[in-house]
Amino acid sequence: MNHVSTALSRIAASRTTAMTDRAMELRAEGRDIISLSVGEPDFATPPHVIAAAKQALDAGDTRYTAVAGTAALREAAALHFRRDLGIAVPPSQVIVSAGGKQSIFHALLATLDPGDEVLVPSPWWVSYPEIVRFAGATVVDLPTTAEGGFRITAAQLEAAITPRTRWLLLNSPGNPTGATYPAAELAALGEVLLRHPQVMVLSDDIYAPLRYGAGAHATIAVECPALADRVLTVSGVSKSHAMTGFRIGVATGPEWLVKAMAKLQSHTSGNPCSISQAAAVAAFAGPQDFLLDWRERFRIRRDLCVAAINAIPGLSTPVPDGAFYCMIDAAPLMDRFGDDEALALHLLEQGVAIVAASAFGGRHGFRISFAADDAVLAEALRRIDAALR
Ligand code: GLU
């Protein structure tokens, strides 16, 4: 009997990973498909990170580690939180997991009850609402617009909070829009949250090194210190250090929450991969200077994409402030295609995998990742242009 749980039937599979799997399948069949569907830097993982992974293998670091991560990695992650995000925490307030996604999953599953509400600004990253629904809680959509910089306002937040609100999910720079909250706006959101002690904040800062504007990265645990014991900040090495396959995410928050997440993790994956943890120590504690060069290369690609997309009739995109995605509006093309899924299929037929906006709680458009090689990106944009003209 094919029986799935009620919890599983509440959610859909990840549409970012589904499209990426589909692109891989088509390629395996010999089709020429360029994938701009997944957010994954094309750069080679830095050599010192690879060397650390090899050394861990040779040294026999092939056994279980502590569930919440090795002492070395929790310390290196604490260094990362302090140096890169301005959040000073002891290693005991850090947990390492198999990707930031697992940290988010564990944090929400460890704290949500049926009937609880979670505020999720949209367009959102595909997995946020699914994890909330899997936990049996209710997604409260806080819609944002391109005109409003894809950011929620303090008034919008205040109006959405109820006695059942448990979490606000913030993602800055954001996937899929690149929206980046300035310090003053985070402080204003923080003021609202201080009036509602039942609400925690999950701040997903995985794209913090990928900000293209001036000024330092702002994060709510720093901008609103009075909230610090109600904030879980999530980060990792996947996007910053081109280490998606290593599956290492890190999170820091109040000790009770970190312990609750570790309790759950002790029954899911147990510790994250020992080799990957050694590699992540090298990523956080090793040289960081190349990140500036990578960011500049992403910025050049962003500008190339924005110009090319806005030159295609029917498509428009604002300039994303961070991350490596363009959220593209294709509303004028909906008469021709019907919906954004049909548009995504058409583009796939023409050799480019993208993700429809509806996957992110948006509509009438699609997301591309510009974390692809320059020549590949140029060819993908040429194909999109040819397919839609
Ligand atoms: N976060 C990336 C994306 O949105 C990787 C795939 C995923 O986990 O969703 O494309």
Boltz pocket constraint, residues with backbone or C-beta under 6 A from the ligand:
constraints:
  - pocket:
      binder: B
      contacts: [[A, 14], [A, 16], [A, 17], [A, 37], [A, 38], [A, 39], [A, 40], [A, 101], [A, 125], [A, 126], [A, 127], [A, 175]]
      max_distance: 6.0
